Amino acid sequence: MKVSVIMPVYNPNEAWLKEAVDSILNQTFKDFEIIIADDGSEKSFGYPWISNKKIRVLHHNKNYNQATAMNTGLKHASGEYICFLDCDDKWAPDKLNKQVEYLDKHKEIDMVYADGWYINEKGEVTKNFLLIDDPSNILKFNHISVLSTMVRKSVFDKVGYFDEKLFRSQDWEMWVRIYKARFSIKKMNDQLVYYRQHANQKNVNIPVEEAHAYIRRKHNLT
């Protein structure tokens, strides 16, 4: 298996979930698996792709947090490369192909990320989603969007899983760990993802200051 795509899910908007999963299934690159980690959703809903052999749905018996769901996916991943996609976002059709091609060619690079577009609740593009091209900035703030990344699984084998004490910003803490472990991070000059902005985003209701203070203390960041 070349790529494992991990999707943490909790009480998702079913229409957006379908868009997200379809954006993976419609990739031009086909050697992938999808691991949906349902973090104890309170409502019952169907996964219409359950018969698709590329997809596994794993269920938590209660709600933990997104970091725990992402770790559940990681523990079951068999791919050489790891990607993450939230259930309200989606990818351009060539996302996997371009990133696999890049990492296959550049063995010295351990993790890549890319630009994209913001979309609204209707899926309409509202503006460009452009990220900073300087991995060292990760020690100051999170400028790497998790949905745009592809990481060698061997990196996680060495740095470990997401910090389950964090109820948000667990991706930033992971990128700091990867950077401090001297793995090579590279920004690609491509727009490959669609980041949806909407009022019901889960992390909007979780205070960011506490999470960031914890990360700064943990890693002695200024």
Secondary structure in CASP SS format (residue, H / E / C, confidence):
PFRMAT SS
TARGET T0000
AUTHOR 0000-0000-0000
METHOD secondary structure of the structure
MODEL  1
M C 1.00
K C 1.00
V E 1.00
S E 1.00
V E 1.00
I E 1.00
M E 1.00
P E 1.00
V E 1.00
Y C 1.00
N C 1.00
P C 1.00
N C 1.00
E H 1.00
A H 1.00
W H 1.00
L H 1.00
K H 1.00
E H 1.00
A H 1.00
V H 1.00
D H 1.00
S H 1.00
I H 1.00
L H 1.00
N C 1.00
Q C 1.00
T C 1.00
F C 1.00
K C 1.00
D C 1.00
F E 1.00
E E 1.00
I E 1.00
I E 1.00
I E 1.00
A E 1.00
D E 1.00
D C 1.00
G C 1.00
S C 1.00
E C 1.00
K C 1.00
S C 1.00
F C 1.00
G C 1.00
Y C 1.00
P C 1.00
W C 1.00
I C 1.00
S C 1.00
N C 1.00
K C 1.00
K C 1.00
I E 1.00
R E 1.00
V E 1.00
L E 1.00
H E 1.00
H C 1.00
N C 1.00
K C 1.00
N C 1.00
Y C 1.00
N C 1.00
Q H 1.00
A H 1.00
T H 1.00
A H 1.00
M H 1.00
N H 1.00
T H 1.00
G H 1.00
L H 1.00
K H 1.00
H H 1.00
A C 1.00
S C 1.00
G C 1.00
E C 1.00
Y E 1.00
I E 1.00
C E 1.00
F E 1.00
L C 1.00
D C 1.00
C C 1.00
D C 1.00
D C 1.00
K E 1.00
W E 1.00
A C 1.00
P C 1.00
D C 1.00
K H 1.00
L H 1.00
N H 1.00
K H 1.00
Q H 1.00
V H 1.00
E H 1.00
Y H 1.00
L H 1.00
D H 1.00
K H 1.00
H C 1.00
K C 1.00
E C 1.00
I C 1.00
D C 1.00
M E 1.00
V E 1.00
Y E 1.00
A E 1.00
D E 1.00
G E 1.00
W E 1.00
Y E 1.00
I E 1.00
N C 1.00
E C 1.00
K C 1.00
G C 1.00
E C 1.00
V E 1.00
T E 1.00
K E 1.00
N E 1.00
F E 1.00
L C 1.00
L C 1.00
I C 1.00
D C 1.00
D C 1.00
P H 1.00
S H 1.00
N H 1.00
I H 1.00
L H 1.00
K C 1.00
F C 1.00
N C 1.00
H C 1.00
I C 1.00
S C 1.00
V H 1.00
L H 1.00
S H 1.00
T C 1.00
M E 1.00
V E 1.00
R E 1.00
K H 1.00
S H 1.00
V H 1.00
F H 1.00
D H 1.00
K H 1.00
V H 1.00
G C 1.00
Y C 1.00
F C 1.00
D C 1.00
E C 1.00
K C 1.00
L C 1.00
F C 1.00
R C 1.00
S C 1.00
Q H 1.00
D H 1.00
W H 1.00
E H 1.00
M H 1.00
W H 1.00
V H 1.00
R H 1.00
I H 1.00
Y H 1.00
K H 1.00
A C 1.00
R C 1.00
F C 1.00
S C 1.00
I E 1.00
K E 1.00
K E 1.00
M E 1.00
N E 1.00
D E 1.00
Q E 1.00
L E 1.00
V E 1.00
Y E 1.00
Y E 1.00
R E 1.00
Q C 1.00
H C 1.00
A C 1.00
N C 1.00
Q C 1.00
K H 1.00
N H 1.00
V H 1.00
N H 1.00
I C 1.00
P C 1.00
V H 1.00
E H 1.00
E H 1.00
A H 1.00
H H 1.00
A H 1.00
Y H 1.00
I H 1.00
R H 1.00
R H 1.00
K H 1.00
H H 1.00
N C 1.00
L C 1.00
T C 1.00
END
